[in-house]
Amino acid sequence: MMMQCCAARSQCMSHAAPQREAGSFARFFLNYAMMDTILLVSIFAILLGVTVLLSTRIILAALLAVLVILGVMVQRTQLSPPSGGV
């Protein structure tokens, strides 16, 4: 009886070893897949942030240019002499 129990246990252990290896491989693969996902999300977030910063600067520069042009136009219209003449 003892011999059968030991034989059954060793057989059970030999079947469990590939399952443990498969489990560790799955964990290893999931860890790397998760790290790749986190890396891709981080890169995407950084690129999105840079794009937003650049587009914000471009928009602010365009608004500033429009304000300067409007200011120059308003100043020229105020400085022009009256066209009626005396």
Summary of the structure (lengths in Angstrom):
residues: 86
radius of gyration: 37.0
end to end distance: 130.2
largest distance: 130.2
contacts: 154
relative contact order: 0.04
helix: 91%
strand: 0%
